[in-house]
Amino acid sequence: MLQPELEERARRFFDEFVDAFASFDGARIAERYISPYLAFHANGRADVFSTSLDIAQYFQRIVDGYHEKGVRSCSYEVAPVGGQCAFATVTWNLHAADGGVLLAWRESYNLWLRGERFLVFASTDHAD
């Protein structure tokens, strides 16, 4: 389990992530990631992004697709563990304008605490 201070930082990190997601701006979302970034997808595919620009473009494609499906916001539940670096498993819910859940999945994040802020260096989508 994370120390209470680190757990609070992890929650702030994901709260800020929700705000960034609501902008549907890939560059703003990418600010929470460090390069190189490894994304391991539920289908077994992996992507490695070596620059901040690559990460921003990746997230822009993702949020554009979500927006086309009617997603307007997201929420999460977190189950944190770890120390200075943290591993957090999150259940994401993507919401339509009326608040209904359109998509949901679990994803685990490897977080590194740089100063007062976490950055993601790897994430894994969980298979259904």
Buried (B, 14 or more C-beta within 10 A) or exposed (E): EBEEEBBEBBBEBBEBBEEBBBEBBBBBBBBBBBBEBBBBEEEEEEEEBEEBEBBBBBBBEBBEEBEEEBBBBBBBEBEBBBEEEBBBBBBBBBBBEEEEEBBEBBBBBBBBBEEEBBBBBBBBBEEE
